[in-house]
């Protein structure tokens, strides 16, 4: 990127830093917001379902499922009878789960300042690693107190290993994403 921009390292570092923000931070924020919304919707939907008598009609509805319906219906019927007040227990557990999410968000909000400061330090560091990474690499290479042949072997092996690890992580993530997407589509 730096070569394509006429060796303007500052501009290429800025573009890469913004790209990292766009590829990592924005999807993470969207995911967290959607997780919070879905947790609230799940609680309200489950509460409405239970209040509407859905738990009492669940064994009859499950008995209509092909293949497993005949096995699941008697087990669920016994579970409901054995539990007694399963509705109250289920509502209590869902409320506890919602409380957990709210507690985690409260903890996040209280540490928001520290999170923002750490994030800005990370971006600042990332920018200068992109901008001055070659110079830092050369300086580190010169400081290592080994013969030139050994330094060359060590740094070459380190470069090959790091590239393989990064490529492996990226390829694994892509394959997992494709498999999960295929499974969700099915």
Buried (B, 14 or more C-beta within 10 A) or exposed (E): EBEEEEEBBBBBBBBBBEEBEEEEEEEEEEEEEEEBEEBEEEBEEBBEBBEEEBBEEBBEEBBEEEEEBEEBBEEBBEEBEEEEEBBEEBBEEBEEBBEEBEEEBEEEEEEEEEEEEEEEEEBEEBBBBBBBEEEEEEEEEEEEEEEEEEBEEEBEEEEEEEEEEEEEEEEEEEEEEEEEEEEEEE
